Amino acid sequence: MSFKEVVDQMGRKVSFSFPPKRIISLVPSQTEYLLDIDAPLVGRTKFCIHPKDRIGDIPIIGGTKNFRFEKIRELYPDLIIGNKEENYQEGIEALAEDFPVWMSDIFTLDDAYDMMRSLGDICQLGEQSNKIVAACTSAMEKVQGKHAGTAIYLMWYNPWMAAGKNTFIDHLLHHLGYENIIKEARYPELSPEAIEALHPDHVLLSSEPFPFKEKHVLEAKSRWPKATIQLVDGELFSWYGSRLSAWK
C-alpha cells in the first residue's frame, strides 16, 4: 500500500492511502461531484441527495453538523472529505484523530475549480475531473454579467436571513452581474424594514436551506413592492461542485 501527502484548502497536511478506496463525503455538493467522477464513495450525509439515481445505496452517516461516529467507524474510510463552512469544527477535529480528513474552503469559483481538480488528482480520476471542470467553466462564462441591479439573496424566513460578504453566494451574485447590497459578513438577520430601507432592485428567494414557495413570493411583493421578487434554485447558487455546469 502506498501513501500520499497533500495540503488541503485550509492549509492542513493530509496523509492517506493512495489512491483512496473508501471515501466518505460530508458535503452534498462534493458528494455529487465525487459520484460524477466515479470516486469510491462509501458514506454520505442525509443531505447528500444527488445524483438521485446513484445516491440511494450509499450509507448515511448523519448530517453535515451532526456525525454518527460509530457509523463512520463501521465504514472504515481511508479518506473523509469535508468543508470548513458546512461542517462543524468539533466533529471534524474528532474525525481527524482517527482518519485522514481533507477539507475544502470555498469562496470563489476558482476555489471550486481547485477543489474539483484536487479531488480528481487524489482519486486518480483526473480525466473525468477535467471534463467536469471544463463544463462548469464554460457554463459560468456564458452567464457572467447576464444580470444587473442591486440584489438581496434571502435564504431563511422568520427571521429573514441573507447571504452577505465572505460567502460563495456573494461571489456568484457578483459573477452574474448583481450588486449584493448586504455589506455584513456571512449570513446576517434582517428585519423587513431594514430590507425595505436598502431599496433592492431584486429580492431572490432561495429554495434552500429554507424552502421558499409562491406564498412567500406574495408576501415579499407586499412588503417590498418596488423590487422584483424571484424564486431561485438554491443548489445552483450554493453547490460548488459539478452542479455549476447546470447554469444556463
C-alpha angles and dihedrals in degrees: 000000000000126000133212131198121207137167115241127213092273091057093253121143111235124190120192143156108278126260096016115232101185115044128176117199120204097186126070098218092047091047090056091049094048091052091046090059091043096247115172099259117181101166142031142167124262088253092059098099104151140119086034095199094056108030102071100081096048112101119247117234098189130272133322090263100028114054124191097223096188091054091049091052091050090058094056096216118196090197135021121199119207143156130234096229103035098046129055121253098227092052094048092048090051092050092047090061090067107020141036107262121193113197130201123206110192131184103141141036089254088056089052093050090047090052092052094047092046093052090045090055092045091053094041088241098119096138093056090043094052091052092053094045089050091051091048093047092050093049093048093048090055094055097041111126094357092131135051142190137055118309144187118204109207118197104166138043130213093038102032109228127188137196109254136178123316093040134112089236091058090052091048093050089053091048090054091052101257124130108227103216094193103104098179118097125255117349113337125188114241133193117226088247092054091052091049091050090057091059096214119197090211134027112195116200111203125218090223152086083001110034102230113198138187091277088061090050089056091049092048091050090053092049098043106023095167094059129081107242118207137173110225135189106257092199091061091051100043109024105093100188132075090321086083088075089067093070113116 
